[in-house]
Amino acid sequence: MKTEHKKNLPVTNTIIKIAKPAAYVTLLLLTYTLGYFSSSTSSELDSFRVKNQCANPIPPENVRQTLINRIFNGVSPFTNFPPPHAAEKLRRSKEIKGWGSNGPVFERLIRKVKPRIIVEVGTFLGASTLHMAEVTQRIGLQTQILCIDDFRGWAGFRDDFKYIEILNGDVWLYYHFLQNIATFNRTGSVLPLPFTTVSALTKLCELGVWPDLVEIDAGHDFLSAWSDINWGFQILRPGGVIFGHDYFNGADNRGVGRAVDLFARIHNFKVEVDGEHWVIYSTYIQ
Ligand SMILES: C[S@@+](CC[C@H](N)C(=O)[O-])C[C@H]1O[C@@H](n2cnc3c(N)ncnc32)[C@H](O)[C@@H]1O
């Protein structure tokens, strides 16, 4: 047996000699391939992420005046409102059209977070804004609500809102929003930022405005929602909450839901669903 074993040794050694480097090479190739795929996937996704470092936070009590100074040349948008050419056409309505704007999620999150600064991304006529303003006042908070909207609505929205004037192709959604805020006496706690969402959110980041609560309800296609969620999260103060409407909306093959889910997966967050709303806590709060 011993002799036989010895006789086979050179063959075994040769096999080991060939097999060992082959195994190393295979392992190396496997590692390289896996590395290549994982790095290309993450670097591709990286291109879609927002990576700006926002300015240091300014105190919440300075936010309103800072924005008035830096964006409106020191004059509040409510000063001398309405202008004479618009005054007679604006109606003072107590009923304001919105979508899920009075849902219980608003009060639940406001009670939990006790926000000094809320950023609303997508405001329209101000139904959800006014609801949040009412809740914050009722529970005794001193909250500023910053409303980001280009106040263009969407192409063709006047089919359902014929009373909103159009002058030289310019819809008067902004004036109607201002009128609604004035009608409900909320001009001191609400400030509009009448720009595109990314333009306004990047400005807030640059100025160091760090909201405690961000509500997303603007474009419902995937790319718009993705951009708004990423920018909204970028300015959110640590521990704050970001939430939004239309998690189940079918537009763009559930564009909002897909953006929320992808965002949560990348950051390892849980998505909480509350009626039609989605909620993401930046850190867990009781
Ligand atoms: C569904 S409405 C908001 C409704 C409001 N949150 C409510 O509950 O009453 C969507 C709003 O987002 C605005 N919007 C959509 N895309 C935008 C963009 N890229 N920049 C600025 N505003 C935008 C539209 O003008 C519209 O007023």
PDBQT file of the ligand as one rigid body, heavy atoms in Angstrom, charges set to zero:
ROOT
HETATM    1  C1  LIG A 301     -50.891  68.352  -6.236  1.00  0.00    +0.000 C 
HETATM    2  S1  LIG A 301     -50.508  70.039  -6.237  1.00  0.00    +0.000 S 
HETATM    3  C2  LIG A 301     -50.167  70.371  -4.543  1.00  0.00    +0.000 C 
HETATM    4  C3  LIG A 301     -51.368  70.247  -3.682  1.00  0.00    +0.000 C 
HETATM    5  C4  LIG A 301     -51.242  70.742  -2.263  1.00  0.00    +0.000 C 
HETATM    6  N1  LIG A 301     -50.162  70.095  -1.546  1.00  0.00    +0.000 N 
HETATM    7  C5  LIG A 301     -52.535  70.492  -1.522  1.00  0.00    +0.000 C 
HETATM    8  O1  LIG A 301     -52.659  69.463  -0.852  1.00  0.00    +0.000 OA
HETATM    9  O2  LIG A 301     -53.435  71.318  -1.604  1.00  0.00    +0.000 OA
HETATM   10  C6  LIG A 301     -48.955  70.058  -6.998  1.00  0.00    +0.000 C 
HETATM   11  C7  LIG A 301     -48.306  71.440  -7.114  1.00  0.00    +0.000 C 
HETATM   12  O3  LIG A 301     -46.939  71.236  -7.444  1.00  0.00    +0.000 OA
HETATM   13  C8  LIG A 301     -46.514  72.279  -8.274  1.00  0.00    +0.000 C 
HETATM   14  N2  LIG A 301     -45.339  71.793  -9.024  1.00  0.00    +0.000 N 
HETATM   15  C9  LIG A 301     -45.243  70.690  -9.795  1.00  0.00    +0.000 A 
HETATM   16  N3  LIG A 301     -44.000  70.555 -10.290  1.00  0.00    +0.000 NA
HETATM   17  C10 LIG A 301     -43.289  71.600  -9.831  1.00  0.00    +0.000 A 
HETATM   18  C11 LIG A 301     -41.945  72.032  -9.989  1.00  0.00    +0.000 A 
HETATM   19  N4  LIG A 301     -41.056  71.326 -10.693  1.00  0.00    +0.000 N 
HETATM   20  N5  LIG A 301     -41.547  73.168  -9.381  1.00  0.00    +0.000 NA
HETATM   21  C12 LIG A 301     -42.429  73.898  -8.637  1.00  0.00    +0.000 A 
HETATM   22  N6  LIG A 301     -43.722  73.517  -8.426  1.00  0.00    +0.000 NA
HETATM   23  C13 LIG A 301     -44.143  72.412  -9.026  1.00  0.00    +0.000 A 
HETATM   24  C14 LIG A 301     -47.700  72.631  -9.144  1.00  0.00    +0.000 C 
HETATM   25  O4  LIG A 301     -47.643  73.984  -9.558  1.00  0.00    +0.000 OA
HETATM   26  C15 LIG A 301     -48.868  72.343  -8.203  1.00  0.00    +0.000 C 
HETATM   27  O5  LIG A 301     -49.328  73.527  -7.612  1.00  0.00    +0.000 OA
ENDROOT
TORSDOF 0
